[in-house]
């Protein structure tokens, strides 16, 4: 390279660097105006972090080191635990053949006879077995509800109980028949215990008596099908009864049995369950993934050791690590910072590609909990891929934004303690994300 060529190259580089700096300053001013100068965001605790994984740089941060209640953003931590501790298929059943008997117990698989999973290989295994069936009481170490859950939400579709052997998603479902214009109850076993009410104004009328499986519910065709469901009170005895009722053959109860040299039967792709959990924000799936991890590691069915192991061995985020108390985010004891959530996304991206991450997250304007938000304009491709997190007075979104210039950026946008509904907050968040899409 001649001196003249070198000087020309240096001049062009300087111009490019100056332009990049000017754009960076301009973008920061734009973000400051949209966030720190916004009366709405200023009325509650708001945090934000925007990160470029291509060069490991934060492009913009605001309250990025403050702790927030993450709600279902917690599921991203659970996702990472599943990615690192599980195989590519779910362990659906632990079993041992002994003589003419098949002894089996639960692994925590939430998809068994779940109405949203049509393929049922574990059900087929039990149905087709020529051996006598023996259900072994699982060694389940946890309570049905995790610490920090609201006890009074026991009757709502989003808070089914945690168990070693989930069945039918641990809920009954009110299924609409468009031909008859009527609802029925599934599984049919519960039909005599479930009153189907007309839509009424009795908002405080319980859906289910607290410690029973006696139901009173007003299903509504305006709801998503899975929201027309009510958790039942779980027990080993009920699990055994439902098994016998479903496969229409005897299942014997075994109080204690040692599974020496036992085998695992696998049910379906792990990524199928991960996508189901993240897109729908399914709480049971999230909680049960921790038990599936325990099964794979030959550990007792207990969630705390899995979370502890994940944070100590795999998910090392400092100096402000997530305070992680459950799998789903129902617990208000969970705490994260926007910056720590970027750390979680970075860890996930070491296990799967960013394109694979986009496939399991909700897609703005397309599916999951983002179906009605962040819609691309006509002719545009989707640009927001994220995990929402909503509890009363809290709404968060963490994920990936694909900018107009073709960059994949990580972001975490957190809003806690607002007094209004979530809608004004979501509308303002949508404006910010649109600006990022266009300017970055």
C-alpha positions in Angstrom: 0.0 0.0 0.0 1.4 3.4 -1.0 1.4 6.3 1.4 -1.3 8.0 -0.7 -3.5 4.9 -0.5 -2.9 4.6 3.3 -3.8 8.2 3.9 -7.0 7.8 1.8 -7.9 4.6 3.8 -7.3 6.5 7.0 -9.5 9.4 6.0 -12.4 7.0 5.0 -12.0 5.1 8.3 -12.1 8.4 10.2 -15.3 9.5 8.4 -16.9 6.1 9.0 -16.0 6.2 12.7 -17.3 9.7 13.1 -20.6 8.7 11.4 -20.9 5.7 13.6 -20.3 7.8 16.7 -22.8 10.5 15.6 -25.4 7.7 15.0 -24.6 6.2 18.4 -25.1 9.5 20.1 -28.3 10.2 18.2 -29.7 6.8 19.1 -28.9 7.4 22.8 -30.7 10.7 22.7 -33.7 9.0 21.1 -33.7 6.3 23.7 -33.4 8.8 26.6 -36.4 10.8 25.2 -38.4 7.6 24.8 -37.6 6.1 28.2 -36.1 8.4 30.9 -38.1 11.4 29.7 -41.4 9.5 29.4 -44.1 10.5 31.9 -45.5 7.0 31.8 -42.3 5.2 32.4 -41.3 7.8 35.0 -44.5 6.9 37.0 -43.2 3.4 37.9 -40.0 1.4 38.0 -38.8 0.8 34.5 -35.6 -0.8 33.4 -34.1 -1.5 30.0 -31.0 -3.1 28.4 -30.2 -3.3 24.7 -27.2 -5.5 23.7 -25.4 -6.5 20.5 -24.3 -10.1 20.8 -22.2 -9.7 17.6 -19.6 -7.6 19.5 -20.7 -8.1 23.1 -21.6 -4.5 23.7 -24.4 -2.8 25.5 -26.0 -0.2 23.1 -28.3 1.4 25.7 -29.1 0.8 29.4 -31.4 2.4 31.9 -31.8 1.1 35.5 -30.2 -2.0 34.1 -28.8 -3.1 37.5 -31.9 -2.6 39.6 -33.9 -5.7 40.6 -37.4 -6.3 39.2 -40.0 -8.9 39.6 -39.7 -10.8 36.3 -42.9 -12.8 36.3 -42.8 -15.3 33.4 -39.4 -14.0 32.2 -38.3 -16.5 34.8 -39.1 -19.2 32.2 -36.0 -18.2 30.3 -33.9 -19.5 33.2 -35.9 -22.7 33.3 -35.4 -23.0 29.5 -31.7 -22.7 30.0 -31.7 -25.4 32.7 -33.6 -27.7 30.4 -31.2 -27.1 27.5 -28.2 -27.9 29.7 -29.5 -30.8 31.8 -31.9 -32.7 29.6 -31.5 -34.7 26.5 -33.2 -33.9 23.2 -36.2 -36.0 24.3 -38.4 -35.9 27.4 -38.1 -38.8 29.9 -41.8 -39.7 30.1 -41.7 -42.8 32.4 -39.3 -44.6 34.7 -40.0 -48.3 34.5 -38.7 -51.8 35.3 -39.8 -55.1 34.0 -39.9 -57.8 36.6 -41.4 -61.2 35.9 -44.8 -60.6 34.3 -45.1 -57.1 35.9 -44.3 -53.6 34.6 -43.4 -51.3 37.5 -43.5 -47.6 36.6 -43.5 -44.2 38.2 -43.6 -40.5 37.3 -40.7 -38.4 35.9 -42.5 -35.1 35.9 -43.5 -35.2 32.2 -46.4 -32.7 31.9 -47.4 -33.8 28.4 -49.0 -37.2 29.5 -52.6 -37.2 28.2 -52.3 -33.4 27.9 -55.0 -32.3 25.4 -52.6 -30.1 23.5 -50.2 -33.0 22.7 -51.9 -35.4 20.3 -49.1 -37.9 20.1 -49.1 -40.0 23.3 -46.3 -42.6 23.3 -46.3 -43.3 27.0 -50.1 -43.9 27.0 -49.5 -46.3 24.0 -46.8 -48.1 25.9 -49.1 -48.7 28.9 -52.1 -49.6 26.7 -50.2 -52.1 24.6 -48.2 -53.7 27.4 -48.9 -57.4 28.0 -47.5 -57.1 31.5 -49.6 -56.4 34.6 -49.2 -52.7 35.5 -48.0 -51.5 38.9 -47.9 -47.8 39.7 -45.2 -47.0 42.2 -45.8 -44.0 44.5 -43.3 -41.4 43.3 -40.7 -39.9 45.6 -41.9 -36.4 45.2 -40.2 -33.9 47.5 -42.0 -30.6 46.8 -45.3 -29.1 47.8 -48.0 -28.6 45.1 -47.4 -24.8 45.1 -44.0 -23.2 45.1 -42.9 -20.5 47.6 -44.4 -17.1 46.8 -47.4 -18.4 44.8 -50.8 -16.8 45.5 -52.8 -19.5 47.4 -56.1 -18.0 46.2 -55.2 -18.6 42.5 -55.6 -22.4 43.0 -58.8 -22.3 41.0 -57.4 -20.6 37.9 -56.2 -22.3 34.7 -52.7 -20.8 35.0 -51.9 -22.4 38.4 -52.2 -26.2 38.3 -50.4 -28.1 41.0 -46.9 -29.5 40.6 -46.7 -33.3 40.7 -44.4 -36.2 39.9 -47.0 -37.7 37.5 -49.0 -35.0 35.8 -52.1 -36.3 33.9 -54.4 -34.2 31.6 -52.3 -31.2 32.5 -53.6 -31.5 36.1 -56.8 -29.7 34.9 -60.2 -30.4 33.7 -61.2 -28.7 30.5 -64.6 -27.4 29.3 -64.7 -28.4 25.6 -67.0 -26.5 23.2 -69.0 -28.4 20.6 -69.9 -25.9 17.8 -72.5 -28.3 16.3 -74.5 -28.6 19.6 -73.5 -25.2 20.8 -72.7 -26.6 24.2 -69.8 -27.4 26.5 -68.8 -30.8 27.9 -66.2 -31.8 30.5 -62.9 -33.6 29.7 -61.8 -36.0 31.1 -65.3 -37.5 31.4 -64.4 -38.9 34.8 -65.1 -35.4 36.3 -68.4 -34.8 34.5 -70.5 -35.6 37.6 -68.4 -33.3 39.8 -68.4 -30.2 37.4 -71.3 -27.8 37.1 -71.4 -25.9 33.9 -72.8 -22.4 34.6 -74.0 -19.7 32.2 -71.9 -16.6 31.9 -72.9 -14.4 34.7 -71.7 -11.5 36.8 -70.7 -13.6 39.8 -67.1 -12.8 39.4 -66.2 -13.9 42.9 -68.0 -17.3 42.7 -65.3 -20.0 43.1 -64.5 -22.3 40.2 -63.5 -25.1 42.5 -63.8 -25.7 46.2 -60.3 -25.3 47.6 -59.5 -28.8 48.8 -61.7 -30.8 46.6 -62.3 -31.6 43.0 -65.8 -30.2 42.9 -66.2 -27.6 40.2 -68.5 -24.7 39.2 -67.5 -22.8 36.1 -68.9 -20.6 33.4 -66.9 -21.5 30.2 -66.9 -18.9 27.4 -66.2 -19.3 23.7 -64.5 -15.9 23.7 -61.6 -17.4 25.7 -58.8 -19.5 24.3 -59.7 -23.2 24.7 -57.0 -23.8 27.3 -58.3 -21.0 29.4 -61.6 -22.8 29.8 -60.0 -25.1 32.3 -59.7 -25.5 36.0 -57.0 -27.2 38.0 -58.0 -30.3 40.0 -56.7 -31.2 43.5 -54.0 -33.8 42.8 -53.2 -36.9 44.7 -51.6 -40.3 44.0 -54.9 -42.0 44.5 -56.6 -39.7 41.9 -53.7 -40.3 39.5 -54.2 -44.1 39.8 -57.9 -43.8 39.4 -57.6 -41.6 36.3 -55.1 -44.1 34.8 -57.4 -47.0 35.3 -60.3 -45.1 33.9 -58.4 -44.0 30.8 -56.6 -47.2 29.8 -59.6 -49.3 31.0 -57.5 -51.9 32.7 -56.3 -52.6 36.3 -53.3 -50.6 37.6 -52.0 -51.9 41.0 -50.7 -49.6 43.7 -47.2 -50.0 45.0 -46.2 -48.0 48.1 -42.5 -48.6 47.9 -40.2 -50.1 45.2 -36.6 -49.8 44.4 -35.9 -49.0 40.7 -32.5 -50.7 40.4 -31.3 -50.7 36.8 -34.5 -49.0 35.7 -35.1 -47.6 32.3 -36.5 -44.4 31.0 -39.1 -44.3 28.2 -39.0 -41.0 26.2 -42.2 -39.2 25.1 -41.4 -36.4 22.6 -38.9 -33.8 21.6 -37.6 -31.5 24.4 -37.8 -28.5 22.1 -41.5 -29.1 21.5 -42.1 -28.7 25.2 -39.8 -25.7 25.4 -41.6 -23.9 22.6 -45.0 -24.8 24.2 -43.8 -23.3 27.5 -42.3 -20.1 26.1 -44.9 -19.2 23.5 -48.0 -19.9 25.6 -46.2 -19.1 28.9 -47.4 -22.3 30.3 -46.7 -22.5 34.0 -47.1 -26.3 34.5 -44.7 -27.0 31.7 -42.2 -24.6 33.3 -42.4 -26.1 36.7 -42.3 -29.7 35.5 -39.2 -29.1 33.3 -37.2 -28.8 36.6 -38.4 -32.3 37.6 -37.6 -33.7 34.2 -34.0 -32.3 34.7 -33.9 -34.1 38.1 -35.0 -37.3 36.4 -32.3 -37.1 33.8 -29.7 -36.5 36.6 -31.0 -39.4 38.7 -31.8 -36.9 41.5 -34.9 -36.8 43.7 -37.9 -35.0 42.2 -37.2 -31.7 43.8 -36.9 -28.3 42.1 -34.6 -26.4 44.5 -31.4 -28.5 43.8 -31.9 -28.2 40.1 -32.1 -24.4 40.3 -29.1 -24.3 42.7 -27.0 -26.6 40.5 -27.9 -24.6 37.4 -26.8 -21.3 39.0 -23.7 -22.6 40.6 -22.4 -24.7 37.7 -23.9 -23.4 34.4 -25.6 -20.0 34.8 -23.0 -17.9 36.5 -24.1 -14.3 36.4 -22.4 -11.7 38.6 -22.4 -9.3 40.4 -26.2 -9.3 40.6 -27.4 -12.9 39.9 -31.0 -13.7 39.5 -32.9 -14.6 42.7 -34.7 -17.6 41.3 -37.4 -19.3 43.4 -39.6 -21.3 41.0 -39.8 -22.5 37.4 -42.7 -20.5 36.0 -42.4 -17.0 37.5 -45.6 -17.2 39.5 -43.6 -16.5 42.6 -43.1 -12.8 43.5 -39.9 -13.8 45.3 -38.1 -14.0 42.0 -35.9 -11.0 41.2 -33.8 -10.2 38.2 -32.1 -7.2 36.6 -32.4 -6.3 32.9 -28.7 -6.8 32.6 -28.9 -10.3 34.2 -31.6 -11.2 31.7 -29.2 -10.3 28.9 -26.8 -12.6 30.5 -29.4 -15.4 30.4 -30.0 -14.8 26.7 -26.2 -14.9 26.2 -26.0 -18.3 27.9 -28.9 -19.7 25.9 -27.2 -18.5 22.7 -24.2 -20.7 23.6 -26.5 -23.8 23.5 -28.6 -23.0 20.4 -28.4 -20.5 17.6 -30.2 -17.1 17.6 -32.4 -18.4 14.8 -33.3 -21.4 16.9 -34.1 -19.1 19.8 -36.5 -17.1 17.6 -38.3 -20.4 16.8 -39.2 -21.1 20.4 -40.0 -17.6 21.5 -43.3 -15.8 20.9 -43.3 -13.9 17.6 -44.7 -10.4 17.5 -48.0 -10.2 15.6 -47.8 -14.0 14.8 -48.2 -16.3 17.8 -48.1 -16.9 21.5 -48.5 -14.1 24.0 -47.2 -11.6 21.4 -49.8 -12.5 18.8 -51.6 -9.1 19.2 -48.6 -7.0 19.8 -45.5 -5.7 17.9 -47.2 -6.5 14.6 -45.0 -5.8 11.5 -46.3 -3.4 8.9 -47.4 -4.7 5.6 -44.5 -6.1 3.6 -42.3 -6.4 6.7 -41.1 -9.5 8.4 -41.7 -10.0 12.2 -39.1 -8.2 14.2 -39.8 -8.9 17.9 -39.2 -12.4 19.4 -39.7 -12.5 23.1 -40.9 -13.9 26.4 -43.5 -11.9 28.2 -43.8 -11.7 31.9 -47.0 -10.4 33.5 -48.4 -10.3 37.0 -50.7 -7.7 38.3 -49.0 -4.3 38.1 -45.9 -5.9 36.4 -45.2 -6.4 32.7 -41.8 -7.4 31.2 -40.5 -8.5 27.8 -37.1 -10.1 27.2 -35.9 -11.4 23.8 -34.5 -10.6 20.4 -35.3 -7.7 18.1 -34.4 -8.0 14.4 -33.7 -4.4 13.3 -34.5 -3.0 9.8 -30.7 -2.9 9.1 -30.5 -6.7 9.7 -29.0 -6.8 13.2 -30.2 -9.3 15.9 -30.1 -7.5 19.2 -30.9 -8.8 22.7 -33.1 -6.7 24.9 -34.8 -6.8 28.3 -37.6 -4.3 29.0 -39.0 -4.4 32.6 -41.9 -2.5 34.2 -42.9 -3.0 37.8 -45.4 -1.3 40.2 -47.5 0.7 37.8 -51.0 1.4 39.1 -52.9 1.2 35.8 -53.7 -1.8 33.6 -50.9 -3.2 31.5 -52.3 -1.8 28.2 -50.9 1.7 28.4 -47.5 0.3 29.4 -47.5 -2.2 26.4 -48.5 0.5 24.0 -45.6 2.7 25.1 -43.2 -0.3 25.0 -44.4 -0.9 21.5 -43.4 2.6 20.4 -39.9 2.1 21.9 -39.4 -1.2 20.2 -40.5 0.2 16.9 -38.0 3.0 17.1 -35.2 0.5 17.8 -36.3 -1.5 14.8 -36.1 1.5 12.6 -33.0 3.3 14.0 -30.6 0.5 14.9 
